[in-house]
Amino acid sequence: MAVVSPMELTRSRGQVLAPSSSHVAPLVMAYIAFSPFASGLRGFSPGLGNVALLVADSALILSFAIAMLRPMNLSHAFVLFLIFYALVQYVASPIEIDPLTFYLGFRKTLFVLMALIVGVTLTGTEARSAYRVMLLSLVLICLYGIKQHFHVSQFDLALLDALAADQYTNMIDGKIRATSLLSSGFHLGMAGTVLMTLVLFRSGSRIGGIILISIAIFAIYASYTRTFLGLAIIILLFRTFLFGYLRSFLSLGLLGLFLLFTYMAGFDPFGWVFETLLGDQRFTERSLSYVQFSSFISDEPELGLFGFGLGSAGSTLGGHFPYGYWIEPHNIFLKYLFEFGPIMAVLIFVWVGVMTWKSTKTAVSAPLFHPAVPPVLLSILVISGLFITSVEAWPISEYVAILIGSISKIRDDTSMEYGCEMPDPDSDKCHSSRVSPLAPANIEFHHRPASKLWRSGL
């Protein structure tokens, strides 16, 4: 009996075939793998590091340009319109802004939206490959951050000196925050939180997952960031109490044992940290940004309506703008409101929400990740974005955007081997010439819905 291929089956049903390749995957994987090292090169030579950062940026920009060559849809048109709008703001600005400042503002504000488009463009197989590279990248970032907690080398000090943020930003109570190869402890804290989320919400080895979660939690601790310490606890509790997953309990138990043993040995690993975090004044002083926002909007109502332009709410860019045209927002909503104005900012927020919702609703059968992952990843950006400009945490914020756009396309390895190559869009039945060798002959292979798979603790 002739075997009907999935492609022929799809043609026979009159359906549009999904592309076998998006042509952006090699660039995306290169961008993911190279970005942390490009950032770290600043520790050897600031000039060489900046060139490497430009190369990494070029990979993302080129990936976005290739994605734009696909059939145009509303998402593509919206992001292109934002770029056009930003260029009009730059040309019409009442103040002189040099091109480098505009590019830095573009990078801090629009790269994360471009990365979301790139993530959506990836096919399922490409998304799987990008995820694997990203997982390795996040683990390396976290491990180097943990190393810094115990030993700060001359290279690490040179990297701190090369960063745009001052030393005060990366120190707390006279102690240096671990930053790994990135620009601040916030970046490392976000990397650890993303790594923990990816492991908690996927199927796979429990032992390996516990090890990776432990690495992620220790990296968050080494970063000394209140926001991500709190987020990590919330995500752990969410995963534990809603899904009853063993890995969460075991990770919390191992962490508790570690703290108990260190305390019995006469070392209190968290006591001074929490005392310092609670007493540090930087958190409460951030309300000054809201005061400045109101004042500057009142002085320039037209700019308040249409936006002050890219970079006007970009962290570390204050020296490039005259007083009254720049704020340090410490809040992503304030950032987009100041740079784009309320109308465009609301459209951006709605668009990101819709893209995340669509990613959740288009999850494949037998997914590798729980369908809740896209909104959980978005919540990392949004909740931390209430206290820091999380979209500027390069490249981790771009990692998150790529994942939101692509992670729901990744199937479980076991379903790819013995599962559905071409699911019937009208049912749970699987039409495949390659089914489990343990399955009886002439019996169609069925997938359980994703919710049932996760309730069973896969």
C-alpha positions in Angstrom: 0.0 0.0 0.0 1.4 3.4 -1.0 2.3 5.7 1.8 0.9 9.2 1.6 3.4 11.8 2.7 2.3 14.5 5.1 3.0 17.1 2.3 0.7 15.3 -0.2 -1.9 14.9 2.5 -1.9 18.6 3.1 -2.1 19.4 -0.6 -5.0 16.9 -1.0 -6.9 18.8 1.7 -6.4 22.1 -0.1 -4.5 23.6 2.8 -1.6 26.1 2.6 1.6 24.4 3.4 3.7 25.8 6.3 7.2 26.9 5.1 9.9 24.3 5.7 12.4 27.1 6.4 12.1 30.8 7.4 15.7 31.4 6.3 16.4 33.4 9.5 17.3 30.5 11.8 21.1 30.5 11.3 21.2 34.3 12.0 19.0 34.0 15.0 21.1 31.2 16.5 24.3 33.1 15.8 22.7 36.2 17.5 21.7 34.2 20.5 25.1 32.4 20.9 27.3 35.4 20.1 25.6 38.2 22.1 26.9 37.4 25.6 30.4 37.0 24.3 30.1 40.3 22.4 29.1 42.0 25.6 32.0 40.3 27.5 34.6 41.5 25.0 34.3 45.0 26.5 36.2 43.6 29.4 39.2 43.1 27.1 38.8 46.2 24.9 35.8 48.6 25.0 36.4 49.4 21.3 36.5 45.8 20.3 33.5 45.0 22.4 31.5 47.8 20.8 32.3 46.4 17.3 31.2 43.0 18.4 28.0 44.4 19.8 27.4 46.0 16.4 28.0 42.7 14.7 25.4 41.0 17.0 23.0 43.8 16.4 23.4 43.4 12.6 22.4 39.7 12.9 19.1 40.7 14.6 18.4 43.5 12.1 19.2 41.3 9.2 16.9 38.6 10.6 14.1 41.1 10.9 14.7 42.3 7.4 14.5 38.8 6.0 11.3 38.2 8.0 9.8 41.3 6.3 10.3 39.6 2.9 7.6 37.1 3.8 4.0 37.9 2.9 3.1 41.1 4.7 0.6 40.9 7.6 -0.7 43.3 10.2 2.1 42.6 12.7 4.8 43.3 10.1 3.0 46.5 9.0 2.7 47.7 12.6 6.4 47.3 13.4 7.4 48.9 10.1 5.0 51.8 10.9 6.6 52.2 14.3 10.1 52.5 12.7 8.7 55.1 10.2 7.1 57.0 13.1 10.3 57.0 15.0 12.2 58.4 12.0 9.6 61.2 11.6 10.1 62.0 15.3 13.8 62.2 14.8 13.6 64.5 11.8 10.9 66.7 13.4 12.5 66.9 16.8 12.9 70.5 18.2 16.3 69.5 19.6 19.3 68.2 17.8 20.0 64.5 18.4 23.1 62.9 16.9 22.6 59.7 14.9 24.4 57.5 17.4 22.0 58.5 20.2 19.1 57.8 17.9 20.5 54.3 17.1 21.0 53.6 20.8 17.5 54.7 21.5 16.3 52.5 18.6 18.2 49.6 20.0 16.8 50.0 23.5 13.2 50.5 22.5 12.5 48.6 19.2 14.8 45.7 19.2 12.6 43.7 21.5 9.6 44.2 19.2 11.7 43.2 16.2 12.8 40.1 18.0 9.2 39.2 18.6 8.6 39.3 14.8 11.7 37.2 14.3 10.5 34.6 16.8 7.1 34.3 15.1 8.8 33.8 11.8 10.7 30.7 13.0 9.3 27.3 12.0 8.8 24.6 14.7 12.1 22.8 13.9 14.0 26.1 13.8 12.4 27.1 17.1 13.6 23.9 18.7 17.2 24.6 17.5 17.1 28.2 18.7 15.7 27.1 22.1 18.6 24.7 22.6 21.2 27.4 21.7 19.4 29.8 24.1 19.3 27.3 26.9 23.0 26.8 26.6 23.6 30.5 26.5 21.5 31.1 29.6 23.3 28.4 31.5 26.7 29.8 30.7 25.6 33.3 31.6 24.3 32.1 35.0 27.3 30.0 35.7 29.7 32.9 35.1 27.5 35.1 37.3 27.8 32.5 40.1 31.6 32.5 39.6 31.6 36.2 40.1 29.8 35.8 43.4 32.8 34.0 44.8 35.6 35.6 42.9 35.7 38.9 41.0 38.7 38.9 38.6 40.5 41.7 37.0 38.6 41.0 33.8 35.3 41.4 35.6 36.5 44.8 37.1 37.6 45.9 33.6 34.2 44.9 32.2 32.4 46.9 35.0 34.5 50.0 34.1 33.6 49.6 30.4 29.8 49.6 31.0 27.6 52.6 30.4 26.1 52.4 33.9 28.2 53.8 36.7 29.7 51.7 39.5 26.9 52.6 41.9 24.4 50.8 39.7 26.3 47.5 40.0 27.1 47.7 43.7 25.0 47.4 46.7 26.2 48.1 50.3 29.7 48.3 48.9 29.5 44.8 47.4 29.7 44.2 43.7 26.7 42.6 42.1 27.3 39.7 39.8 26.7 40.8 36.2 28.1 37.8 34.3 29.2 39.0 30.9 26.2 41.4 30.6 25.7 45.0 31.6 24.2 44.8 35.1 22.9 42.6 37.8 19.4 43.2 36.4 20.4 41.4 33.2 21.8 38.4 35.1 18.7 38.3 37.4 16.4 38.2 34.3 18.6 35.5 32.7 18.2 33.3 35.8 14.5 33.9 35.9 14.0 33.0 32.2 16.2 29.9 32.6 14.2 28.8 35.6 10.9 29.4 33.8 12.0 27.4 30.8 12.9 24.4 32.9 9.9 24.5 35.2 7.4 24.5 32.4 8.8 21.9 30.1 8.7 18.1 30.0 11.9 16.2 30.4 14.4 14.9 32.9 13.6 15.8 36.5 17.2 15.4 37.7 18.6 17.7 35.0 15.8 20.1 35.6 16.6 20.4 39.3 20.2 21.1 38.6 19.3 23.9 36.1 16.8 25.4 38.4 19.4 25.4 41.2 21.8 27.2 38.9 19.2 29.7 37.9 18.2 30.5 41.6 21.8 30.9 42.7 22.4 33.3 39.7 19.4 35.4 40.7 20.7 35.5 44.3 24.2 36.5 43.0 22.7 39.4 41.1 21.1 40.9 44.3 18.1 42.1 42.5 14.9 42.3 44.6 12.7 42.3 41.5 13.9 39.0 40.2 14.2 37.3 43.6 10.5 38.1 44.1 9.6 37.0 40.6 11.4 33.7 41.0 9.4 33.0 44.1 6.1 33.9 42.5 6.9 31.7 39.4 8.0 28.8 41.6 4.8 29.0 43.7 2.7 29.4 40.5 4.2 26.2 39.1 4.0 24.3 42.3 0.4 25.1 43.5 -1.3 25.2 40.1 0.3 22.1 38.6 1.7 20.2 41.5 5.0 19.6 39.7 7.6 17.5 41.6 10.5 19.5 40.3 9.3 22.7 42.1 9.0 20.9 45.5 12.4 19.3 45.1 14.1 22.5 44.1 12.6 24.4 47.0 13.6 21.6 49.3 17.2 21.5 48.1 17.4 25.3 48.4 16.1 25.0 52.0 18.6 22.3 52.9 21.4 24.4 51.4 20.4 27.4 53.5 20.1 25.3 56.6 23.5 23.8 56.3 25.2 27.1 55.6 23.4 28.7 58.6 24.5 25.7 60.8 28.1 26.3 59.6 27.9 29.9 60.9 27.2 31.7 57.6 24.0 33.5 57.0 23.7 33.7 53.2 20.6 35.8 53.0 20.5 37.9 56.2 22.7 40.8 55.2 21.4 40.7 51.6 17.7 41.3 52.7 18.8 43.9 55.2 20.6 45.8 52.5 17.9 45.3 49.9 15.2 46.6 52.2 17.3 49.5 53.3 18.6 50.6 49.9 17.0 53.9 48.8 17.2 53.5 45.1 13.9 51.7 44.9 11.9 54.5 46.6 13.7 57.3 44.8 12.4 56.1 41.4 9.2 58.0 42.0 11.1 61.0 40.9 10.8 59.8 37.3 7.0 60.2 37.5 7.4 63.8 38.8 9.7 64.6 35.9 7.4 63.0 33.4 4.4 65.1 34.5 6.6 68.3 34.6 8.1 67.8 31.1 4.7 66.8 29.6 3.3 70.0 30.9 6.1 72.1 29.5 5.9 70.4 26.0 2.3 69.3 25.6 2.7 68.6 21.9 5.6 66.3 22.5 3.7 64.8 25.3 1.0 63.8 22.9 3.2 62.5 20.0 6.2 61.4 22.0 9.7 62.9 22.7 11.4 60.3 20.4 13.6 57.3 20.8 16.2 57.5 23.5 14.4 60.2 25.4 13.5 57.6 28.0 16.6 55.4 27.4 18.7 54.4 30.4 22.2 55.9 30.5 21.4 58.3 27.6 20.7 61.4 29.7 24.0 63.1 28.8 22.8 63.3 25.1 19.7 65.2 25.8 19.1 68.7 27.2 17.2 69.1 30.5 13.4 68.6 30.0 13.7 66.2 27.1 15.0 63.0 28.9 13.9 60.9 31.9 15.3 57.8 33.5 11.9 55.9 33.5 12.5 52.8 35.6 9.3 51.6 34.1 8.6 50.3 30.6 5.1 51.8 30.5 6.5 55.2 31.3 9.2 54.7 28.8 6.9 54.0 25.8 4.5 56.7 26.9 7.3 59.3 27.0 9.0 58.2 23.7 5.9 57.5 21.6 3.0 59.4 23.2 -0.1 57.8 24.8 -1.8 56.7 21.5 1.1 54.9 20.0 2.1 53.5 23.4 -1.3 51.9 24.0 -1.2 50.4 20.5 2.2 48.8 21.3 0.9 47.4 24.6 -2.2 45.9 22.9 -0.1 44.5 20.0 2.3 42.7 22.3 -0.6 41.3 24.3 -2.3 40.1 21.2 0.9 38.5 19.9 1.4 36.7 23.2 -2.2 35.5 23.2 -1.9 34.2 19.7 1.2 32.3 20.6 -0.6 30.6 23.4 -3.6 29.7 21.3 -1.5 28.3 18.4 0.4 25.7 20.5 1.1 22.4 18.7 -0.2 19.1 19.9 2.0 17.4 22.4 4.1 20.6 23.0 7.4 20.5 24.8 6.3 23.5 26.9 3.2 24.2 28.8 0.9 26.6 27.0 1.2 29.1 29.9 4.8 29.8 29.0 4.3 32.7 26.6 2.2 34.8 29.2 4.6 33.8 32.0 7.6 35.0 29.9 5.7 38.2 29.1 5.0 38.7 32.8 8.7 38.6 33.5 9.1 41.6 31.3 6.0 43.4 32.5 6.3 42.9 36.3 10.1 43.6 36.3 9.3 46.5 33.9 7.3 48.2 36.7 10.6 48.8 38.5 13.3 48.7 35.8 13.3 49.3 32.0 13.3 45.5 31.4 13.0 45.8 27.6 16.5 47.3 27.7 18.1 44.3 29.4 19.9 43.3 26.2 20.1 40.5 25.0 17.9 38.8 27.6 14.8 40.8 26.7 15.3 39.9 23.1 15.7 36.2 24.1 12.3 36.5 25.8 10.7 38.1 22.8 12.0 35.4 20.5 10.7 32.7 22.9 7.3 34.3 23.1 7.0 34.2 19.3 8.3 30.7 18.8 8.1 28.5 21.9 4.6 27.2 21.3 5.7 25.7 18.0 8.2 23.3 19.7 6.9 19.7 20.0 8.0 17.2 22.6 10.8 15.0 21.2 8.9 11.9 21.9 5.9 13.1 19.9 8.2 13.9 17.0 9.6 10.4 17.1 6.4 8.5 17.5 3.8 11.1 17.2 2.0 13.3 14.7 3.9 14.5 11.7 0.7 16.0 10.2 -2.2 16.3 12.6 -5.7 16.4 11.3 -6.9 20.0 11.8 -10.4 18.8 12.5 -9.7 16.3 15.3 -7.1 14.9 17.7 -6.3 12.1 15.2 -2.8 11.7 13.8 -2.2 10.8 10.2 1.4 9.6 10.0 3.4 6.9 8.3 5.7 6.8 11.3 4.0 5.6 14.5 5.2 3.9 17.6 6.5 0.4 16.9 4.6 -0.6 20.1 1.3 0.6 18.6 -0.9 -2.2 17.2 -1.2 -2.3 13.4 -4.1 -0.5 11.6 -4.9 1.6 14.7 -4.8 5.3 14.4 -2.4 7.1 16.8 -4.1 9.7 19.1 -2.6 12.5 21.1 -4.0 13.5 24.4 -4.7 17.2 24.6 -1.9 19.3 26.0 -3.7 20.1 29.3 -4.2 16.4 30.0 -0.5 15.7 29.3 0.5 18.3 31.8 -2.0 17.2 34.4 -0.5 13.7 34.2 2.9 15.3 35.1 4.8 14.6 31.9 
